[in-house]
Amino acid sequence: MSEQAFRFFSFQGRTRILHLSWVAFFISFLVWFNHAPLMSAIREQFGLSTSEVNTLLLLNVALTIPARILIGMAVDALGPRRVYSLVLVLSGLFCLAFAMAESFAQLAVTRFLLGFVGAGFVVGIRLISEWYPAREVGFAEGIYGGWGNFGAAFAALSLPTVALMFGGDDGWRYAIGSTGVIAILYAGIFYHQVRDTPKGSTYFKPKKGGAMEVTSKGDFLLYSIMNLPLFLALALIVWQLSPARLGLLGDITSLALYGVVLVMAAVQFLRIWQVNGHVFSQPVPEFDRYPFKQVALLNLVYMAAFGSELAVVSMLPLFFLDTFDISPLMAGALGGTFALMNLIARPGGGYIADRFGRKFTTGLMLLGICIGYGLMSRIDGSWPLPMAVALVVVCSLFVQGACGAVYASVPLVKRRLTGQVAGMTGAYGNVGGVAFLVVLAMVTPAQFFLVLGGIAFLILVMVSVFMEEPGPQTSEVMPDGTVRMIEVP
């Protein structure tokens, strides 16, 4: 830990990789949430209804669900350098397309495609785990995730001002488009400056691609069950847009999309069997096993933490605007305070997990989330604005601290599967984001915050009963077939 702390302000070795990585993630989130602080201008120019605004918020997190799974597989197979560069280029192009949209349909399609940029987070998790030892990886991943997540807060704090600088009805377009240009330019920098591993290190790859490896019959069943919410969330998005809800899709289109989700699920479960069916006839050697329940619990915690953050960051600017007598500029800035704490809360959560244990830290953060959202449900127009903002900030400390604790555990599950574990866990964050945004469209903000707190409490109970600390060692099979034991201090 001391080496990392003292060398943080250098730009050499692994610290250089850390800085290049969090900047890439920062740009990813800047692009992903560039619409939230400018939504009032977009709503006014296009004459959007409340349903259409909620649809854009929902579509923004939809594609990230399958994208994080696919990117997790890609990074384990191809390496972080190439994959992150590709994510940034494509996301920059989608961002420019959103800035040039001329109709709600174009806004919706390009916002859906922009969900792809959220998958970039997974790449850095694998990259950082290759450069940092286990005793420091929680803090390093926390810096990566926290400082990168600040991109959402920076968007809220800066883009309304940038839009005003450009001026006119199209100021929001130039503000959003500029973030896409930044993403494309940084992709080139990242590609030329980053290495996948330190010199002489082995980059472990999965034995098979297309699905995560599991190591027992029980884990096969649990992995299959944990895949279901990923596709149910996609079906939930279709339902929300169908004639049964918002009516933005026709009956035939809705049925066709349900069919696409069903086919995707069938292909995924077939691939799970192809990769892992052997566990029913040929037991996996003891040294190569890992408990998948750890992955399942991390998925659920991240759903409660990052999933709620996605939903709350998306709705807070309008919540402050509608609850208090303030300007859209002020509402955007105050809405960004929730993500602002990522600068210290994620690294803090990772650091506490490194020092005092993953299970203890995760439980502590979930308890804070329960209490924080319960109190936020009481906010109304009679509250002093500074008190409401202070409560939001304190709640966000626990939400993002939980995210840091989760990704202090992810790299310690199984080294060669780190990208896939990070991808599935990250996807559950988006499952939560989708589910919570659907809940938001159906209830009042007060009820919405109560739902978030209640779900966090249920997951806290499961963590208390089932979560384990990582063992003292893990193993990986070298390319030559020999087994290497890796210390997990």
N, C-alpha and C positions, 0 to 999 in steps of 0.2 A: 504493500500500500504506500509506503514512504516514497518509493521510486516514482510511482505514478503521481503522487501529490506534488513532489518537488519539481517534476518535469512537465507539469501540465502546460506551462506557458512556453515550452519549447516547440519546435517543429521538426523533431528528429524521431526516427524509429517508430515505435508503436504509438507514441503521442501524436505524431504526424498523421498516422492512419486514423486515429480517433477524431482529430479535427476535420480531416477531409470527409469523414463519414457523417459526423453530425451536421456539417454544412449541407451535404447532399440531402439528408433527411429534413433539415430546416427548409430547404427549397421545396421539397416534396409537399410539406404541410402548408407552406406559403401558397403553393398552387392549388392544393386540395381545398383549402378553406378561404380562398380569395373572394368568394361570392358572398359569404355570410355578412361582413360589415357593410357591403354595398347592396344588400338585398332590398332595402327601402327604395333606392334609386332604380333598381331593376324592376321592382314591383310597380313603381309609378310609370316608368316608360312603356312597359308592356301591358299595363292595366291588369296585373295578375290578381286572381282571387286568392283567398286564404288557402283553398284546396290546391291551387297551382303552386303556391309558395311551398306548402308542405310536401308536394310532389318533388320539387327540385331538391329539397333537403333530403328526402328519402333516396332519390336517385343518386345523390352524391356519394352515398356509402354502399350502394347496391353491388356494383361490379367488384368492389374490393374483396368481397367474400370469396368468390372463386379465384380472383387474381392472387390473393395471398397464398392460397394453396398451391397454385401453379408456379408462382414465383419462388416459393419455398423449395419446390422440387427442382426448379431450374437452377437456383443458386447452389444447391448441394451438388448438382451434376456439372455445372458450367463455371462456377466460381463467381464471387461478388463483383469483381471489376467489370466484367462484360455485362452482367445482368443489370446492375444499377445504372450504368451508362445508357443502356437501352430504355429502361424505365423513364429516365429523365427526358430523353429525346421525344419519346412518344407522348409523354404527359405535356411537354411544352407545346407540341403540335395540337393536341386536344384543347389546351388552354386557349390558344390563339383562335381556334374554331369557335369556342364559347364566346369569346370577346366580339366576334363578328356576327353572332346570331341575329337574325331578323324576325324571328317568330318564337312563340312558346315551344313549338315542336323542336326547333333547332336548339333552343336552350336546354330542353329536356334530354335530347339525344347526346349532346356534347357534355352535359353535366354527368350523365350516366357513364360516358367513356372516361371522364376525369376521375372516376372512382378508382381507376387503374393505378393512379399515382400513389394511393395509400398503401399499395403493396410494396413500395420501396423500403418501408421500415424493416421488413423481413431480411432484406439483403444485408443491412448493416449489423443486425444481430449476429449473423454467422461470421461476418468479417471481423467484428470486435472479438468474438470468442476465439478466433484463430490467433490473435495477437496478444491477448491478456490471459494470465494464469487465473485459476479458479478463485483464489483468495482475493482477487481484485476485479473479477469480471462483473460482479454486481454493480460496483461503483462506476466502472467504465461504461457498461450498458446503460446505466442510469443517466450518465452525462450524454451519451449518444441519443437516448430516447427523449430525455428532458429538454436538452438544448435544441434538438430537432423539432420537438413538439411546439417549442416556442414560435415556430413559424406561423402557427394558427393565431397566436396572440399578436405577433408582429403584423400579420395581415389586418387584424382588427384595429391595431393602433395606427398603422401607417397608410393603408390603402384609401380610406376616406379622404385623407389629406392629399394624397397623390391625385385622386379623382378631382378634387377641388382645384389643384394646381393646373390640371389640363383644362378644367372648366367645361361648361356646356352640358347638354344632355348626354353626350357620349364620353364624359370624363371617366365613368366607371369602366368603359371598354378599354381605354388606354391603360388604366391602372391594372386591370386584370391581364391584359395582353402583355404588359411589361414583365409580369412574373413568368409567363411562358417563355419569353426570350431569355430570361435569366436561367431557366432550367436547361434549355438547349445549350447555352454557352458553357454551363458548368459541367454538363455531361462530358464534353471534350477534356476539361481539366481533370475530372475524376478518372477518366479512362487512362490518361497518360501519367498520372501521379500515384496510382494505387497498385499495391501488390496483394494477391489473395492471402499469402502467408508470409511469415518471416523466412529469410533465406535458410534453406536446409530443412524446413518443416514439411511434413506430409499433409496434404489436403485429403482427408478421408471422404470417400464418396459412398453413397448407399449401394448395397449389393444389387438392388433392383430399383427401377424407377416406376412412377405412376401411382404409387400409394406408399404410405408409411409402413415400415417393417414393424411387426409386433412379434412377441416371443413366447406366447402361451395361448391356449384355447380361450381362457377367460378374457385375455387382452384382445383377442380377435373379436369376441362378441362386444366388448366395451368400445373398441375402436369403431365397429360398424354402427353402434348406437350413437356414438358421438358425431358421426358424419351426418345423421339425419337432420339435425337443426340447421346445418349449412344449406341444405336444399329446401327445407321448410321456410327458411328466411327468404329465399328467392321466390318461392311460391307466394309468400306473404306480400312481397312487393307487387307481384302481378295482381293479386287480389285487391290490394289497396288502389291500384290504378284501373281496375275493371269496372264494368257498369254497376256491380254490387256496392262499390264505394264511391270513388271520385268520378267515374265515368269517363276517364281520359283514354281508355282503350275500348274498342268494340268487342262484341262477344266472340267473333271469330279470332281476332288477334289475341284475346285473352286465352282462349282454348289452345291456340298454337303455342303460346309461351308456356302454358302449363305443360304441354307436351315436351317442349324443349327441356324444361327442368326435370321432368320424369326421365327422359333419355339420359341427361347428364348424370342423374342419380344411378340409373342402371349401369352405365359405363363405369362409374366410380366403384360401385359394389363388386362388379365383375373384376375390376383391377385389384381390389382388395383381396379377393379370393386367389387371383393368379399370383400375387406377391406373397401371400401368407397362408394359403391353404395347406402348405406342408406341415404346419404346426399340429395338425390333427393326426398325422401319420409318423412324423419324425420330430421328436422333441428338440428344441433349441438347446445347445450346450449351456450349462449354468453360467459360465463366465460371460456369455454374450447376451444374457437376458437383461431386461430393464422393466420396471413396473409402469405400465401404461396409465394406471390410475393417477400417477403424478401429472401426466399430460392432461388428463380429463379435468383434474382439479384446477390446473393452471388455466385451462380454457374457460372454466366457469368464473374464476376470479377476474380474469381479464375482461370477460363479458360484463361483469358488474362494474368494473373500474373504467376501462377505456370505452366500453360500449356506452356507458352513461355519459362519459366526457364528450363523445361524438355528438350525442343528442343535445346535451346541455349547451355546448359551444355553439351549436347551430341555432338554438332557440333563444339564448340569453339576450342578444342585442334587441330583438323585437319584444322580449319579455320586459326588459328595462324601459323600452320606449313606451309600451302600453301601460305599464304600472306606475311610472313616475313622469312628472312633467319636465322632460328633458329633450334636447335636440337629438336628431338621428346620429350626428357625429359623436355626441357624448354617449349615447346608447351603445354605439359600436365599440367605443373605447372601454366602457365598463363591461360589456360582454366579453371582451378579450381578457379581463382579469382572471377568469377561470383557467384559461390556458397559460396565463403568465407565470403561474407558480411552477410550471414544468421545469423552469431553469434550476430550481433548487429541490423540488419535491421528488422528482424521479431519481436524480443522483442520491438524494437523501434516503429514499426507500431502498435503493440498491446497497448503499453503504451500511445501513442498519442491518439489512439481511446478511451481508458479508460478515458483520461483527457479532450479531446476536441471534442468528438463525433465520432460515427462510420461513419456517412455519410460524414462529412467534411474530415476525414482522408482518407477514401476510394477514394473520388474524387481527393484529392491532390496527392495521390500515382498514380492514373491512369493518371493524367496529366504529372507527371514525367516520366512515362513509355512511353507515346506518344513522348515526346521530346527526351528521351534517345535513343529509337530505331531509331528515325529519324536521329539522329546524327551518330549512329553506322553504318547506311547504307552508310555513306561517307568514312568509313575506307578503305584504300587500302595500297599497298606496299610503297607509298611515305610518309606515316605518320611516325613520330617518334614512335618507339615501346612504350616508356613510356606514350605517350599521348593516344595511343589506349587503353592501359591497364587501364589508369585512367578513360577514358570514360566508359569502360566496368564496372568498379567498381561503378561509380556513378549511372549508369543505374540500376545495380543490387540492389542498395539501395532502389530504388523505387519499383522494381519488388517484392522484398521480404518484403518490408514494406507493400505493398498491401496485401500480403499473411497474414501478421500479423493482419492487420485490418479486413480481412475477418473472421479469426478465433477468433477475439474478439467479433464478432457478432453471430457466429454459436451457442454457448452455450446459447444464450439469446432468441432463437426462441421458443423452447418448450423443457423443461427439459427431458421428457421421450423419446423424439425423437432425442436427441443430436447425438447419434451414426449414425442414418440414415441421418440426415441433414449433418453431417460431411462426411459421406460416399458418398452421392450424390454430394456434393460440391467438394470433393476430386476427384471423378470420372470425373467431368467436367474438372478438371485440366489435367487429362489424355486424355480426348477427345481433349482438346487443344493441348496437346503434340503430339498426333497422327496426327491431322489435320495439325499442323505446320510442322511436319517432312515430311509429304506428299508434302506440299508446297515447302519445302526445296529441295526435290528431283526434283522439276520441274522448279525452278527459280535460279537465282544467289544469293549469300549471301546478296548482297545489297538490292535486291528486297525482299528477305525474311525478313530483318529487317524492311523495309517499311510496309510490310503486318502486322507485329506484332504491329507496332505503330498505323496503321489505325484502326485495330480492337479494340485496347485499347481506342481510341478516341470515337468510336461508343458506347462502353459500358459506358464510362464516361457520355455521354449524357443521357443514360437511367438511370444511377444512380442519376444524378442531378434531373431528373424529378420524378422518382418513389420511390426511397429508403426512408424509414422512420427510425427514431431513435427508439430503443426499448422502450416500455411503462414502466411506473413506477412499475408495478407488473405483474407477470404471475401466473398462477394457475396450480396445479396438483391435481389429485384425489388420495387419499391415499388408501392403500389396503383395509381398512375398509369401503370405500365408501365416506368418508368425503373429503371436498375440502380444500387444503392448499394454501394460497396466499403467493407467494415468492417475496420478494422485489428485484428489479433490480435497484440499486442506479445509 
